[in-house]
């Protein structure tokens, strides 16, 4: 058999999937390693998908998606950011991951550099490498509450740097950027002539702080440079329907359509009509989910406090980032595997998200509250003396 391409051969395994699949194979495990919302899908969303099949609307749609859905995405983003977004700037994607691949495909040539967070979601680097681009990690340090610093990012910019990737609310950290920081990051990109890809998967879930998109500060001298990736996977629990959108600067309609045709052609029509129902129908699911995640965050924090385990207080998303360095002995990946085998609880190792994650774990807060508290109760306490 001929060899696979080097960028596929050299791809590292996804440590989140590694621990999660091991947990699924171990009976009665408590799985806190993956961000899978556990609520039933609202009936009106299911009915919209079923109605699409019932009327046999199973042909191609426009590359960019059906017009009402593009308008619904544009309306949501306009209301969130206070910036008028026309429907022509919204491109329907097969989930956020396909959207990120599409955005990077549009912006990166082979050998170009993209700045990504460390810790950050692992597919940021994986996707860049599949496109023969080079991911360059900017540090998010514990002593700075895992917030990016302008000077750290600017020190990494070279003549090959094309894109700055931002993620707020953050997976895995639960950190949220302030309006001032977002404004400064956009100004940095403008000053150094970079594109921004803003991954906003968890925009619906923040706690006591607002979500601020870089889109709110886009434009001005040098033109627009922000591409926003959103998804309904987390917001409405539609992970399997694979539906999201990219919001782009004006004027990219033709090249985006060409790239869409080559990558996905168009998203499945039942998923698009389900998404339209989600965006334009009752929003009870979102408010109930946000309340559940907040309650779980507070319950999990109480368990960690009782065990004297340090953690970053989550301001958004539905994860808790906890420091298990007192128990992991410098190899948190191996420790999570041992913890699963001995205690029946799966948590994601921090090294799945970058080198700065060594000693840390990511805890998913989206599942059953009793299982969450039970699982965290098995973590080894830290000696407070």
Phi, psi and omega in degrees: 000134177296157181287150170286166178295153184295326183288341172273317179301324186269359182294131179283150177293150177280112185292338177292311179295323182302310183286326182291316179294325175296322179292319179298330180277352182254113185304142174066021177289151171262117188258105178244023188256353186225143183271076181245105177303141188250013182272151174298144177292134179304138185304323184294334177286315177299317182296324179294319177293317181294323179295326177299316177291322182298327178265012176057040176269073187241016178272186177298148166250172172305150180310317186277355180110167180291144187302316181297326180288319177300320178294322180293318176298315181298319180296317180298313181293322178299316181293323181291319189262346186070015180243129182290119179245120180281152179303332180294347179267357182258124180240119185286130184238164178275070182084170183293325184295316176295326177296318178296320177297317179297315181298314179295325178299325181287331193251339189248131167265165176303131179090347176292157180251141174236130181274123182233154182283148171228108005286147178202169183296134190296333183286348174303310180288319182300316182294316179301316182293326177297336179263011180065022173264171185245114174284132178240123188272129170261140191279143169240107190264145176304321184291348175247026180057030177059031175261142178291148176245135183304317184294326178293319180290314184297328180294341183265352184285130177235181179293345179268352185286128181241331191223140169248119180261128180242150180216102177213128353302148191270135162252112029254001200273332190075009179281150179231135180280140174286163179300319180297319179294318179299316179300317180293324179293320177294320178296321175300314180297322179293317182295324183257010175056054178248151165283155170241128165254120183250111178275110185240045181304326188251026185301336183280348189236093170230156188233106176072004174225152179279155166274129179238120180269144173302339179300332181295340183243012184282164179094200181078200181304131180094350175083176181285145184213009184255129171244124182255132175253122177234161181213156173261000182302312183272318186300318183241010179068035184253045186300325183277345180279344176053073183217129179200198180202154167252134174253118188246164169298155177297150176097359181259012187303312184292308179295327177296318180296321178296314180295320177301316181300321183283332187263316187221351186064290175198160180278149182306133185298320177300323178295323181293317180289328173297317179297320178299317178296322179296314185287328187256351182264195180303144183252020181302322181303314186295315181292322178293319179296316180299319179294320179296316182294320178297315179298316178295322177300314182292322179293317179294320179299321180296321178295315180295320177301317181296332180263004180059033178268120179292149178203162175269123180294119185288126175259352181195180184060203176221054177226154172237133186252110190239148184264107178252026183297336179292342183244338192273350172055039175078006179216080186291332177298312178295323181296318180297325178292319178293319179299319177297313183297321186267328186245351177071028181231129179255124170234155182276131178290141181299334180290348172297341188247004178133166186297328181291345178281358179302130180090349182254160173229154172254128180249122177280131185256010192269353185265206183291134184295321181294316178298320180300309182294321178297313181297315181290335176295343179269355177295146177288129180292154176264136179292113184280353180275000000 
